[in-house]
Amino acid sequence: MGSIVYSFLNDSLLFDPGLIREQFKSLSEAALAVELLRYREYCLQHRDTLVEEAAPEDGKLRVYVGADVDRRFLKQAAFYLDTVVCADPLFALTHPKHESTAAFTAAFEMPDPSSLDRRSIAEAAQQMLEARPLVAAGYVLFLPTSLEEEAPSSLPIYAPDDGFEGILPRHILDLYKAAATVRSMRPSSRGLLILNHLEVGRRIHIDFEPGRSGGSFVYNLVEQEVLQVDRKAGTVQVAMRMPADPPTKESFDAWVAQSINSSARNHFDALARTVRWSSQVGAQCLVRSGISASVLEATGDVSGSSIDSSTATGVLNLNVPFFDGVSMANLMAARADEEVFRRFRKQLEKHFRELRLELDPEKRRLKTENAMHELVDIQLTEVDSTIRRLKRKAVLSGIGGLASFAAAIPTSGTSLLGSLCAGYAGFRTYEEYRVSTKENPAYFLWRANGNAPFR
């Protein structure tokens, strides 16, 4: 099994090891841009086929992780997931540059977007080159899902009269507000620096989970002057400038509050895309951050009332051993040769599917207890024994750790998570979706615990 994108990449200069090592410095910008455009057109031409490649397989535990994936995670999860569907990191760098984007980045002293980011292109190409054997083994699949995230050629203008307070359901917005860390930013010769504190100014950085990618946002407070309005064409010409003097404390506080709300919506939209893509390719949604898991749990009840403990997050919560300091080749060989890992994945998928089909909370509780007994006392015991044996044989080396692998099925009230799945699957309502599929929406949370070594 292999992804058809490699039919292009294997013969492309984007996969030239020498050019990747030198970050494509010997290649002209025009030639590199043409090759990226060729790759973009190839992916778009074969998009339907790529989605078909990711079609579900009975008895296989498949997850969609979007762009939140790296080599370390793939190594950690190699024994426990049948297939990991990822956003194509190279395709994400092929999006066209817009004049409005260039103007904004120049005005706010950010890197020039008109020139290609050769370092990022080299890193993405290296990531996909290293993943080639994983794709061939059917463990990894890449999809051009970042197409939905590309900026429009014309920027929309928002003028909320409530500071975006109504942009999300209140109980979900409150989660984001509680998690938000806001710090000031300052321009320097090395770019924009993030300070360790917040002070009245015109640049801020908002983070919902420091240290994790995809959860931070940058804002600039500019002064605007409307120059021309064309109501017939639906356009407005605005002049913006960044004053040297700071805003008033009152306007600064209002701007910060609005920016937190806007960031919450942007983060939620990205999470919703992950859920919808999971639904489209028949995979489970997998997240790796605490804020994402908390928000997904909260989507189980859009009314904001408490979720019954029997249906709360952590229906299945397993601690599985992993090894970081092992070559991917050894991991793939052990994964293919050891029946115990296939048996674990099959049983986990089986129990999880049965729990998703069960609507009665008490019956699900009893099924969960039985599933946990088999998975922990039987399946994981076999996995632990096999890993220790492989370690003695030097197939696995070094000290590993334990990862928390939690499966969640929020079903209280009307599920916003289910509505997200339903919308992408073509259903008008969550109830219509649930009646048709006879399954509850669900997701996985993967978190590595470096303080719990597995020897």
C-alpha positions as CSV (number, residue, x, y, z in Angstrom):
1,M,0.0,0.0,0.0
2,G,1.4,3.4,-0.9
3,S,0.3,6.9,-1.6
4,I,0.1,8.1,-5.2
5,V,1.8,11.4,-4.2
6,Y,5.1,9.4,-4.2
7,S,4.6,8.6,-7.9
8,F,5.3,12.3,-8.4
9,L,7.8,12.9,-5.6
10,N,10.0,10.0,-6.4
11,D,11.0,11.6,-9.7
12,S,10.8,15.2,-8.4
13,L,13.7,17.5,-7.5
14,L,11.8,18.0,-4.3
15,F,13.1,14.6,-3.2
16,D,16.7,15.2,-4.3
17,P,18.7,14.4,-1.1
18,G,21.5,16.8,-2.0
19,L,19.1,19.7,-2.6
20,I,17.3,18.9,0.6
21,R,20.5,18.9,2.6
22,E,21.5,22.4,1.2
23,Q,17.9,23.6,1.6
24,F,17.5,24.1,-2.1
25,K,20.0,27.0,-2.1
26,S,21.5,26.0,-5.5
27,L,18.1,26.1,-7.1
28,S,16.7,29.3,-8.5
29,E,13.6,30.7,-6.9
30,A,11.8,30.4,-10.2
31,A,12.7,26.7,-10.6
32,L,11.7,25.8,-7.1
33,A,8.4,27.7,-7.4
34,V,7.6,25.9,-10.7
35,E,8.2,22.5,-9.0
36,L,6.0,23.4,-6.1
37,L,3.3,24.5,-8.4
38,R,3.6,21.2,-10.4
39,Y,3.2,19.3,-7.1
40,R,0.2,21.4,-6.1
41,E,-1.5,20.8,-9.4
42,Y,-0.8,17.0,-9.2
43,C,-2.3,16.8,-5.7
44,L,-5.4,18.7,-6.7
45,Q,-5.8,16.7,-9.9
46,H,-5.7,13.4,-7.9
47,R,-7.5,14.7,-4.8
48,D,-10.4,12.3,-5.1
49,T,-8.0,9.3,-5.5
50,L,-6.1,10.4,-2.4
51,V,-9.2,10.5,-0.3
52,E,-10.2,7.1,-1.7
53,E,-6.8,5.8,-0.6
54,A,-7.7,6.7,2.9
55,A,-11.0,4.8,2.8
56,P,-11.7,2.8,6.0
57,E,-10.8,-0.8,6.4
58,D,-12.8,-3.2,8.6
59,G,-11.1,-4.1,11.8
60,K,-8.3,-1.5,11.4
61,L,-7.7,1.3,13.9
62,R,-7.2,4.4,11.9
63,V,-6.8,8.0,13.1
64,Y,-6.6,11.4,11.5
65,V,-4.1,13.8,13.1
66,G,-4.0,16.6,10.6
67,A,-0.8,18.6,10.8
68,D,-0.2,17.7,14.5
69,V,2.3,14.9,13.7
70,D,6.0,14.4,13.9
71,R,8.5,11.6,13.6
72,R,8.6,11.1,17.4
73,F,4.8,10.6,17.6
74,L,4.9,8.2,14.6
75,K,7.5,6.1,16.4
76,Q,5.6,6.2,19.7
77,A,2.3,5.1,18.1
78,A,3.8,2.5,15.7
79,F,2.6,-0.5,17.6
80,Y,-0.8,0.8,18.6
81,L,-2.4,2.4,15.4
82,D,-3.0,0.7,12.1
83,T,-3.0,3.8,10.0
84,V,-2.2,7.5,10.7
85,V,-3.7,9.9,8.2
86,C,-1.8,13.2,8.1
87,A,-1.9,16.6,6.4
88,D,0.6,16.8,3.6
89,P,3.3,19.2,4.9
90,L,4.7,19.8,1.5
91,F,1.4,20.7,-0.1
92,A,0.8,23.2,2.7
93,L,3.8,25.2,1.4
94,T,2.4,25.4,-2.2
95,H,-0.4,27.9,-1.4
96,P,-0.4,31.0,-3.6
97,K,0.9,34.3,-2.2
98,H,-1.7,37.1,-2.1
99,E,-0.9,40.9,-2.5
100,S,-2.9,41.6,0.7
101,T,-0.8,39.1,2.7
102,A,2.4,40.7,1.4
103,A,1.2,44.2,2.4
104,F,0.3,43.2,5.9
105,T,3.5,41.3,6.6
106,A,5.6,44.2,5.4
107,A,3.7,46.7,7.4
108,F,4.1,44.6,10.6
109,E,7.8,43.8,10.2
110,M,7.3,40.1,9.6
111,P,9.2,37.9,7.1
112,D,8.6,38.6,3.4
113,P,6.0,36.1,2.2
114,S,6.8,36.7,-1.4
115,S,10.0,34.7,-1.2
116,L,10.0,30.9,-0.7
117,D,10.8,29.6,2.7
118,R,13.5,27.1,1.6
119,R,14.2,25.8,5.1
120,S,10.5,24.9,5.6
121,I,10.3,23.3,2.2
122,A,13.4,21.2,2.9
123,E,12.1,20.1,6.3
124,A,8.7,19.1,4.8
125,A,10.4,17.2,1.9
126,Q,12.7,15.5,4.4
127,Q,9.8,14.5,6.6
128,M,8.0,12.9,3.6
129,L,11.1,11.3,2.3
130,E,11.8,9.6,5.7
131,A,8.1,8.6,5.8
132,R,8.3,6.7,2.5
133,P,8.7,3.2,4.0
134,L,5.9,4.0,6.5
135,V,3.6,4.9,3.6
136,A,4.7,1.7,1.8
137,A,3.8,-0.3,4.9
138,G,0.3,1.3,5.0
139,Y,1.1,3.0,8.4
140,V,1.1,6.6,7.2
141,L,-1.0,8.4,4.6
142,F,-0.7,12.0,3.5
143,L,-3.7,14.2,2.3
144,P,-3.7,17.8,1.0
145,T,-6.1,18.9,3.8
146,S,-4.5,22.3,4.3
147,L,-6.4,23.4,1.2
148,E,-9.2,24.4,3.5
149,E,-6.9,26.6,5.6
150,E,-5.5,28.8,2.8
151,A,-6.1,32.5,3.1
152,P,-8.6,34.0,0.6
153,S,-7.3,36.4,-2.0
154,S,-9.5,39.2,-0.5
155,L,-9.4,39.6,3.3
156,P,-12.8,39.9,5.0
157,I,-13.6,42.7,7.4
158,Y,-15.2,41.9,10.8
159,A,-16.9,44.5,13.0
160,P,-18.4,42.7,16.0
161,D,-20.5,44.8,18.3
162,D,-20.0,42.4,21.2
163,G,-16.2,41.9,21.0
164,F,-16.8,38.4,19.6
165,E,-18.4,37.3,22.9
166,G,-21.0,35.3,21.0
167,I,-18.7,33.7,18.6
168,L,-18.8,30.2,20.3
169,P,-21.1,28.5,22.8
170,R,-20.5,30.1,26.2
171,H,-19.2,27.0,27.9
172,I,-16.7,26.4,25.2
173,L,-15.5,30.0,25.0
174,D,-15.0,30.0,28.7
175,L,-12.7,27.0,28.4
176,Y,-10.5,29.0,26.0
177,K,-10.5,32.1,28.1
178,A,-9.3,30.1,31.1
179,A,-6.5,28.5,29.1
180,A,-5.3,31.7,27.3
181,T,-1.9,33.1,28.0
182,V,-1.4,36.6,26.6
183,R,2.0,38.2,26.3
184,S,3.4,41.3,24.6
185,M,5.6,41.3,21.6
186,R,8.4,43.6,20.5
187,P,10.1,44.0,17.1
188,S,13.9,43.4,17.1
189,S,16.7,42.7,14.5
190,R,15.8,39.0,14.9
191,G,12.1,39.5,14.2
192,L,9.2,39.8,16.7
193,L,10.2,38.7,20.2
194,I,7.7,37.3,22.7
195,L,8.1,38.9,26.1
196,N,7.4,37.1,29.4
197,H,4.7,39.6,30.5
198,L,1.8,41.6,29.2
199,E,2.1,45.4,29.0
200,V,0.0,48.0,27.2
201,G,1.1,48.1,23.6
202,R,0.2,47.3,20.1
203,R,1.5,43.7,19.6
204,I,0.3,40.6,21.5
205,H,0.9,36.9,21.4
206,I,-2.0,34.5,22.5
207,D,-1.3,30.9,23.4
208,F,-3.8,28.3,24.6
209,E,-1.1,25.7,25.4
210,P,2.5,26.9,25.5
211,G,4.9,24.6,23.8
212,R,2.4,23.0,21.4
213,S,2.2,24.0,17.7
214,G,-0.9,25.4,16.1
215,G,-2.2,27.0,19.3
216,S,-0.7,30.5,19.2
217,F,-1.9,33.7,17.5
218,V,-0.4,37.1,16.9
219,Y,-2.3,40.4,16.8
220,N,-1.3,44.0,15.9
221,L,-3.4,47.0,17.0
222,V,-3.4,49.5,14.1
223,E,-5.2,52.7,13.5
224,Q,-7.5,52.7,10.5
225,E,-8.9,55.3,8.2
226,V,-11.6,54.6,5.6
227,L,-10.5,56.2,2.3
228,Q,-13.2,55.0,-0.1
229,V,-16.3,52.8,0.0
230,D,-17.8,51.2,-3.1
231,R,-21.2,49.8,-2.0
232,K,-22.1,48.5,-5.4
233,A,-18.8,46.5,-5.7
234,G,-18.9,45.6,-2.0
235,T,-15.3,46.9,-1.4
236,V,-13.7,49.3,0.9
237,Q,-10.3,51.0,0.7
238,V,-8.7,51.4,4.1
239,A,-5.4,53.0,5.2
240,M,-3.7,51.4,8.2
241,R,-0.7,52.6,10.2
242,M,1.1,51.4,13.3
243,P,1.4,54.4,15.6
244,A,4.5,54.8,17.8
245,D,2.4,55.7,20.9
246,P,0.6,53.0,22.9
247,P,-3.3,52.8,23.1
248,T,-5.2,53.8,26.2
249,K,-5.5,51.1,28.9
250,E,-9.3,50.9,28.2
251,S,-9.0,50.3,24.5
252,F,-6.0,47.9,25.0
253,D,-8.0,45.8,27.5
254,A,-11.0,45.6,25.1
255,W,-8.7,44.7,22.2
256,V,-7.0,41.9,24.2
257,A,-10.4,40.5,25.2
258,Q,-11.6,40.5,21.6
259,S,-8.4,39.0,20.4
260,I,-8.7,36.1,22.9
261,N,-12.2,35.4,21.6
262,S,-11.1,35.6,18.0
263,S,-8.2,33.2,18.7
264,A,-10.7,30.8,20.4
265,R,-12.8,30.7,17.2
266,N,-9.7,30.2,15.0
267,H,-8.5,27.3,17.2
268,F,-12.0,25.8,17.3
269,D,-12.3,26.1,13.5
270,A,-9.0,24.2,13.1
271,L,-10.2,21.5,15.5
272,A,-13.5,21.3,13.6
273,R,-11.6,20.7,10.4
274,T,-9.8,17.8,12.1
275,V,-13.1,16.3,13.2
276,R,-14.7,16.7,9.7
277,W,-11.7,15.3,7.9
278,S,-11.7,12.3,10.3
279,S,-15.4,11.8,9.4
280,Q,-14.7,12.0,5.7
281,V,-11.9,9.4,5.6
282,G,-13.7,7.1,8.1
283,A,-11.0,7.5,10.8
284,Q,-11.1,8.5,14.4
285,C,-10.0,12.0,15.3
286,L,-6.8,12.0,17.4
287,V,-5.6,15.1,19.3
288,R,-2.4,15.6,21.3
289,S,-3.1,18.7,23.4
290,G,-5.0,19.1,26.6
291,I,-7.0,22.2,25.3
292,S,-8.2,20.3,22.2
293,A,-9.3,17.3,24.3
294,S,-11.1,19.7,26.8
295,V,-13.0,21.4,24.0
296,L,-13.9,18.2,22.3
297,E,-15.2,16.9,25.6
298,A,-17.3,20.1,26.0
299,T,-18.8,19.6,22.6
300,G,-20.6,16.6,24.0
301,D,-23.2,18.8,25.5
302,V,-24.0,22.1,23.7
303,S,-26.4,23.1,26.5
304,G,-23.5,23.4,28.9
305,S,-24.9,21.1,31.6
306,S,-22.7,18.6,33.3
307,I,-21.8,15.4,31.4
308,D,-22.9,12.1,33.1
309,S,-19.8,10.3,34.4
310,S,-20.6,7.1,32.5
311,T,-20.3,9.0,29.2
312,A,-17.4,11.3,30.0
313,T,-14.0,11.5,28.4
314,G,-11.8,8.5,29.2
315,V,-14.2,5.7,28.4
316,L,-11.0,3.8,27.6
317,N,-7.8,5.1,29.1
318,L,-4.7,3.0,28.5
319,N,-1.1,3.5,29.4
320,V,1.0,2.0,26.6
321,P,4.8,1.6,26.5
322,F,6.8,3.2,23.7
323,F,10.4,3.7,22.6
324,D,11.8,6.8,21.1
325,G,15.5,5.8,20.7
326,V,14.8,3.1,18.1
327,S,15.1,3.2,14.3
328,M,11.8,3.4,12.4
329,A,13.0,0.4,10.4
330,N,13.2,-1.8,13.6
331,L,9.8,-0.6,14.7
332,M,8.3,-1.4,11.4
333,A,9.9,-4.8,11.4
334,A,8.7,-5.6,14.9
335,R,5.2,-4.3,14.1
336,A,5.0,-6.5,11.0
337,D,6.4,-9.7,12.6
338,E,4.7,-9.6,16.0
339,E,1.2,-10.9,16.0
340,V,0.6,-9.5,19.5
341,F,0.6,-5.9,18.2
342,R,-1.9,-6.7,15.5
343,R,-4.1,-8.5,18.1
344,F,-4.0,-5.5,20.4
345,R,-5.0,-3.1,17.6
346,K,-7.8,-5.3,16.5
347,Q,-9.2,-5.8,20.0
348,L,-8.9,-2.0,20.7
349,E,-10.8,-1.2,17.5
350,K,-13.4,-3.9,18.2
351,H,-14.2,-2.7,21.8
352,F,-14.2,0.9,20.8
353,R,-16.6,0.3,17.9
354,E,-18.9,-1.6,20.2
355,L,-18.9,1.2,22.8
356,R,-19.7,3.8,20.1
357,L,-22.7,1.7,19.0
358,E,-24.1,1.5,22.6
359,L,-26.5,4.3,23.4
360,D,-27.5,3.1,26.9
361,P,-25.2,4.6,29.5
362,E,-25.4,1.7,32.0
363,K,-24.8,-0.9,29.3
364,R,-21.8,1.1,28.0
365,R,-20.4,1.3,31.5
366,L,-20.5,-2.5,31.9
367,K,-19.0,-3.0,28.4
368,T,-16.3,-0.5,29.3
369,E,-15.3,-2.4,32.4
370,N,-15.1,-5.6,30.3
371,A,-13.1,-3.9,27.6
372,M,-10.6,-2.5,30.1
373,H,-10.2,-5.8,31.8
374,E,-9.3,-7.5,28.5
375,L,-7.2,-4.7,27.1
376,V,-5.2,-4.1,30.3
377,D,-5.0,-7.5,31.9
378,I,-4.6,-9.5,28.7
379,Q,-3.7,-7.5,25.7
380,L,-1.3,-5.0,27.3
381,T,0.3,-7.7,29.4
382,E,1.2,-9.5,26.2
383,V,2.4,-6.2,24.6
384,D,4.6,-5.5,27.7
385,S,6.1,-9.1,27.6
386,T,6.8,-8.8,23.8
387,I,8.5,-5.4,24.2
388,R,10.7,-6.7,27.0
389,R,11.6,-9.7,24.8
390,L,12.4,-7.5,21.8
391,K,14.5,-5.3,24.1
392,R,16.5,-8.3,25.3
393,K,17.1,-9.2,21.7
394,A,18.4,-5.7,21.0
395,V,15.6,-5.0,18.5
396,L,14.5,-2.2,20.8
397,S,17.0,-0.2,22.7
398,G,17.2,2.6,25.3
399,I,14.7,3.7,27.9
400,G,11.2,4.3,26.7
401,G,8.2,5.8,28.4
402,L,4.4,5.5,28.8
403,A,1.8,7.2,26.7
404,S,-1.8,7.9,27.8
405,F,-4.1,6.7,25.0
406,A,-7.6,7.7,25.9
407,A,-10.7,7.0,23.9
408,A,-13.6,9.4,24.5
409,I,-17.3,9.2,23.5
410,P,-19.2,12.3,24.5
411,T,-22.9,11.7,24.1
412,S,-24.8,13.9,26.6
413,G,-27.5,16.0,25.2
414,T,-27.2,17.2,21.6
415,S,-23.6,16.7,20.5
416,L,-21.8,19.5,18.8
417,L,-19.0,17.0,18.0
418,G,-21.6,14.8,16.3
419,S,-23.0,17.8,14.4
420,L,-19.5,18.6,13.1
421,C,-19.2,15.0,11.9
422,A,-22.7,15.0,10.4
423,G,-22.1,18.2,8.5
424,Y,-19.1,16.9,6.7
425,A,-20.8,13.5,6.0
426,G,-23.7,15.3,4.3
427,F,-26.3,15.0,7.0
428,R,-28.4,18.0,8.0
429,T,-28.6,17.2,11.7
430,Y,-26.8,15.2,14.3
431,E,-29.9,13.1,14.9
432,E,-30.1,12.2,11.2
433,Y,-26.5,11.3,11.3
434,R,-26.8,9.1,14.4
435,V,-29.8,7.3,13.1
436,S,-28.1,6.6,9.8
437,T,-24.7,5.6,11.2
438,K,-25.9,4.1,14.6
439,E,-22.7,5.4,16.1
440,N,-21.8,8.0,18.6
441,P,-19.1,10.5,17.7
442,A,-15.7,9.8,19.3
443,Y,-12.0,10.8,19.5
444,F,-8.7,9.8,20.9
445,L,-6.2,11.7,23.0
446,W,-2.6,10.7,22.9
447,R,-0.2,12.2,25.5
448,A,3.4,11.0,26.1
449,N,4.6,10.9,29.7
450,G,8.3,11.3,29.8
451,N,8.4,10.9,33.6
452,A,7.1,7.3,33.5
453,P,9.9,5.2,32.0
454,F,9.4,1.8,30.6
455,R,12.5,-0.4,30.9
